């Protein structure tokens, strides 16, 4: 049995489940919270044969678990009423317990969560050596809550600036005033000229979507080959990831990474493209040795 943790409505997770079923693998898609559904698990150190996972009344002995796909971590179960600060603490502890549990599973886990890793553009510099070793560069960026600093950055970049949200794709700042909106802090990226693509790296396969100026999908390439594909596969290997989403601009100055995520977006511009990516992910569990997955 292979389980897939995902958010409700995650089309990629549903496609992964379909592809695994087609390949003769039992697959349980866990997408709480859903009315009438519950999720809980037991974990002991050292492991014992009685460890189990229970979802919506269905019990799975963990010794029968053959793989896990982590698209999202299940939310914490409903606990006793109390102060919101106490509930926040419980949610953090629940998340930490799940990360620890997934870390110890002997079966393949696609994109096993690792504490402390964040791919928000403001933190990409922490992985700069890995990107450079793979032949990829990072853009100039500014993290600030100063309107004056944001305006100076905008001018120094000639107005070609992206605003990076905490989640999702960086989007163009259409004006200096928009770039200067720094309430609560802002991350600005210098966007070099070139072709912009969203890439999905699955092992040695790299799929590509061409993006329009507004960040939306312009066209799908399905399978990418060549130097850029090799560099992206090398990067995923250096980061220890079975699956990696990148937003890349390719121009005269080389390949520049604008954003990275180890949990690819659930929304894809092309349904056939999404199914191709799902098929590649499912293949990781059916054609490769368990130790081949990080």
C-alpha positions as CSV (number, residue, x, y, z in Angstrom):
1,X,0.0,0.0,0.0
2,X,1.2,3.5,-0.9
3,X,-0.3,6.5,0.8
4,X,-0.5,10.1,-0.6
5,X,-0.9,13.0,1.8
6,X,-2.5,16.0,0.0
7,X,-4.8,19.0,0.4
8,X,-8.4,18.6,-0.7
9,X,-8.8,19.2,-4.4
10,X,-5.2,18.5,-5.3
11,X,-5.5,17.3,-8.9
12,X,-1.9,16.2,-9.1
13,X,-2.3,13.9,-6.0
14,X,-5.5,12.4,-7.5
15,X,-3.6,11.7,-10.8
16,X,-0.8,10.1,-8.9
17,X,-3.3,7.8,-7.2
18,X,-4.8,6.9,-10.6
19,X,-1.5,6.1,-12.1
20,X,-0.4,3.9,-9.2
21,X,-3.7,2.1,-9.4
22,X,-3.2,1.5,-13.1
23,X,0.2,0.0,-12.3
24,X,-1.4,-2.4,-9.8
25,X,-0.3,-0.6,-6.6
26,X,-2.8,-0.1,-3.8
27,X,-3.0,3.6,-3.0
28,X,-4.8,5.5,-0.2
29,X,-5.3,9.2,-0.7
30,X,-5.4,11.1,2.6
31,X,-6.9,14.6,2.3
32,X,-8.2,15.7,5.6
33,X,-10.1,17.7,6.9
34,X,-13.1,16.1,5.2
35,X,-16.5,15.8,7.0
36,X,-16.8,12.4,8.6
37,X,-13.1,11.6,8.2
38,X,-10.4,11.4,10.8
39,X,-6.7,10.7,10.7
40,X,-4.4,9.3,13.4
41,X,-1.3,7.2,13.7
42,X,0.9,5.5,16.3
43,X,4.7,5.6,16.4
44,X,7.1,4.0,18.8
45,X,10.9,4.2,19.1
46,X,12.3,1.6,18.4
47,X,9.7,0.5,15.8
48,X,7.3,-2.3,16.8
49,X,5.1,-4.5,14.6
50,X,1.9,-2.9,16.1
51,X,2.5,0.5,14.6
52,X,-0.5,1.6,12.5
53,X,-2.2,4.4,10.6
54,X,-6.0,4.9,10.8
55,X,-7.9,7.1,8.3
56,X,-11.7,7.3,8.3
57,X,-12.1,4.0,10.1
58,X,-9.6,2.2,7.9
59,X,-6.5,0.7,9.6
60,X,-3.2,0.1,7.9
61,X,-0.4,-1.7,9.6
62,X,2.7,0.3,8.9
63,X,4.8,-2.8,8.1
64,X,2.6,-3.2,5.0
65,X,3.4,0.4,3.9
66,X,5.3,0.4,0.6
67,X,5.7,4.1,0.0
68,X,4.5,7.7,0.8
69,X,4.0,10.7,-1.3
70,X,4.0,13.9,0.7
71,X,2.0,16.7,-1.0
72,X,1.0,18.2,2.3
73,X,1.1,17.3,6.0
74,X,-2.2,16.4,7.6
75,X,-3.5,19.1,9.9
76,X,-3.6,18.4,13.6
77,X,-6.6,16.6,15.0
78,X,-9.3,18.6,16.9
79,X,-8.1,18.9,20.5
80,X,-9.4,20.3,23.7
81,X,-10.7,23.9,23.7
82,X,-8.2,26.4,24.9
83,X,-6.4,29.6,24.2
84,X,-5.4,30.1,20.5
85,X,-1.7,30.2,21.6
86,X,-2.1,26.7,23.1
87,X,-3.7,25.5,19.9
88,X,-0.8,27.0,17.9
89,X,1.6,25.1,20.1
90,X,-0.2,21.8,19.6
91,X,-0.2,22.3,15.8
92,X,3.5,22.9,15.8
93,X,4.1,19.8,17.9
94,X,1.8,17.7,15.6
95,X,3.7,18.9,12.6
96,X,7.1,18.1,14.2
97,X,5.8,14.6,15.2
98,X,4.7,13.9,11.6
99,X,8.1,15.0,10.2
100,X,9.9,12.8,12.7
101,X,7.6,9.8,11.8
102,X,8.1,10.2,8.1
103,X,11.8,10.5,8.6
104,X,12.0,7.1,10.3
105,X,9.8,5.2,7.8
106,X,11.9,2.5,6.0
107,X,9.8,2.6,2.9
108,X,10.4,5.1,0.0
109,X,9.0,8.6,0.9
110,X,8.8,11.0,-2.1
111,X,10.1,14.4,-0.8
112,X,10.5,13.4,2.8
113,X,10.0,16.6,4.8
114,X,13.1,18.0,6.4
115,X,13.0,20.5,9.3
116,X,14.2,24.0,8.7
117,X,14.2,24.0,4.9
118,X,12.4,26.8,3.1
119,X,12.5,27.6,-0.6
120,X,10.8,31.1,-0.3
121,X,12.9,33.4,-2.6
122,X,14.0,35.3,0.5
123,X,15.8,32.2,1.7
124,X,17.1,30.8,-1.6
125,X,20.5,32.3,-0.9
126,X,21.0,29.6,1.8
127,X,21.3,27.1,-1.1
128,X,23.3,29.3,-3.4
129,X,26.3,26.9,-3.4
130,X,24.1,24.1,-4.5
131,X,22.6,26.2,-7.3
132,X,26.0,27.4,-8.5
133,X,27.4,23.9,-8.4
134,X,24.6,22.8,-10.7
135,X,25.3,25.7,-13.1
136,X,22.3,27.7,-12.1
137,X,22.3,31.3,-10.8
138,X,20.0,33.2,-8.4
139,X,18.7,36.7,-9.1
140,X,19.5,39.9,-7.2
141,X,17.0,40.2,-4.5
142,X,16.0,42.6,-1.7
143,X,14.1,41.8,1.5
144,X,13.0,45.0,3.1
145,X,10.3,46.9,5.0
146,X,11.7,50.2,3.8
147,X,9.7,52.0,1.0
148,X,12.8,54.1,0.1
149,X,15.0,51.0,-0.3
150,X,12.3,49.3,-2.4
151,X,12.1,52.3,-4.7
152,X,15.9,52.5,-5.1
153,X,16.0,48.7,-6.0
154,X,13.2,49.3,-8.5
155,X,15.2,52.1,-10.2
156,X,18.5,50.1,-10.2
157,X,16.8,47.2,-12.0
158,X,15.3,49.5,-14.6
159,X,11.8,48.6,-13.5
160,X,12.0,44.9,-14.3
161,X,11.2,43.7,-10.8
162,X,9.1,40.8,-9.4
163,X,7.3,40.7,-6.1
164,X,7.7,37.3,-4.4
165,X,4.8,36.2,-2.2
166,X,5.4,33.8,0.7
167,X,3.8,31.1,-1.4
168,X,3.3,30.9,-5.1
169,X,5.0,32.4,-8.2
170,X,6.7,35.8,-8.2
171,X,4.7,38.3,-10.2
172,X,5.7,41.5,-11.9
173,X,5.6,44.8,-9.9
174,X,3.9,46.9,-12.5
175,X,5.0,50.2,-11.1
176,X,7.4,51.8,-8.6
177,X,4.6,52.4,-6.3
178,X,3.6,48.7,-6.3
179,X,7.2,47.7,-5.6
180,X,7.3,50.1,-2.7
181,X,4.3,48.4,-0.9
182,X,6.4,47.0,1.9
183,X,3.9,46.7,4.8
184,X,4.9,43.7,6.8
185,X,8.1,43.2,4.7
186,X,8.6,42.5,1.0
187,X,10.8,40.4,-1.2
188,X,11.7,41.9,-4.5
189,X,13.6,40.1,-7.3
190,X,15.4,41.5,-10.3
191,X,14.0,39.8,-13.3
192,X,16.5,39.4,-16.1
193,X,15.3,39.3,-19.7
194,X,14.7,35.9,-21.2
195,X,12.3,33.0,-21.6
196,X,10.5,32.2,-18.4
197,X,9.5,28.6,-17.7
198,X,8.2,26.5,-14.8
199,X,10.0,23.2,-14.6
200,X,9.1,20.0,-12.7
201,X,12.1,17.7,-12.0
202,X,11.2,14.1,-11.3
203,X,14.4,12.0,-11.0
204,X,16.2,12.4,-14.3
205,X,13.1,13.6,-16.2
206,X,12.4,17.3,-16.4
207,X,9.0,18.7,-17.6
208,X,8.5,22.3,-18.7
209,X,5.7,24.8,-19.1
210,X,6.4,28.1,-20.8
211,X,5.1,31.1,-18.8
212,X,3.6,34.3,-20.0
213,X,4.5,37.7,-18.7
214,X,1.7,37.5,-16.1
215,X,3.1,34.1,-14.7
216,X,0.3,32.1,-16.4
217,X,1.0,29.1,-18.6
218,X,1.6,30.0,-22.2
219,X,2.4,26.4,-23.5
220,X,3.6,23.0,-22.3
221,X,6.8,21.3,-23.5
222,X,6.1,18.1,-21.6
223,X,9.7,16.7,-21.6
224,X,12.8,19.0,-21.6
225,X,16.2,17.8,-22.7
226,X,19.6,19.5,-23.0
227,X,21.9,21.4,-20.7
228,X,19.1,23.0,-18.6
229,X,17.4,19.7,-17.9
230,X,20.8,18.2,-16.9
231,X,21.4,21.1,-14.5
232,X,18.0,20.8,-12.9
233,X,18.4,17.1,-12.3
234,X,21.8,17.7,-10.8
235,X,20.3,20.3,-8.5
236,X,17.5,18.0,-7.3
237,X,20.1,15.3,-6.6
238,X,22.3,17.7,-4.6
239,X,19.3,18.8,-2.6
240,X,18.2,15.2,-2.0
241,X,14.8,15.7,-3.6
242,X,12.9,13.2,-5.8
243,X,10.7,16.0,-7.1
244,X,11.4,19.7,-7.5
245,X,9.6,22.6,-9.0
246,X,11.6,25.5,-10.4
247,X,10.8,28.8,-12.1
248,X,13.7,29.7,-14.4
249,X,14.5,32.5,-16.7
250,X,16.9,31.6,-19.5
251,X,18.6,34.5,-21.3
252,X,22.0,35.9,-22.4
253,X,23.3,35.8,-18.8
254,X,22.5,32.1,-18.3
255,X,19.8,30.3,-16.4
256,X,18.5,32.2,-13.4
257,X,16.2,30.5,-10.7
258,X,13.4,32.8,-9.6
259,X,11.6,30.4,-7.3
260,X,11.8,26.8,-6.1
261,X,9.5,24.4,-4.3
262,X,9.7,20.8,-3.1
263,X,5.9,20.6,-3.1
264,X,4.8,21.5,-6.7
265,X,1.7,23.6,-7.2
266,X,-1.5,21.7,-7.5
267,X,-2.7,24.0,-10.3
268,X,-1.3,23.3,-13.7
269,X,-2.0,25.2,-16.9
270,X,-2.4,22.0,-19.0
271,X,-4.2,18.8,-17.8
272,X,-2.2,16.5,-20.1
273,X,1.0,18.0,-18.7
274,X,-0.2,17.4,-15.1
275,X,-0.9,13.8,-16.0
276,X,2.6,13.4,-17.5
277,X,4.1,14.7,-14.3
278,X,1.9,12.4,-12.2
279,X,2.9,9.4,-14.3
280,X,6.6,10.1,-13.8
281,X,6.0,10.4,-10.0
282,X,4.1,7.1,-9.9
283,X,6.9,5.4,-11.9
284,X,9.3,6.3,-9.1
285,X,7.5,3.8,-6.9
286,X,7.0,1.0,-9.5
287,X,10.3,0.9,-11.4
288,X,13.0,2.0,-9.0
289,X,14.6,0.5,-6.0
290,X,13.4,2.0,-2.6
291,X,16.9,3.3,-1.8
292,X,16.7,5.4,-5.0
293,X,14.2,7.8,-3.4
294,X,15.7,10.3,-0.9
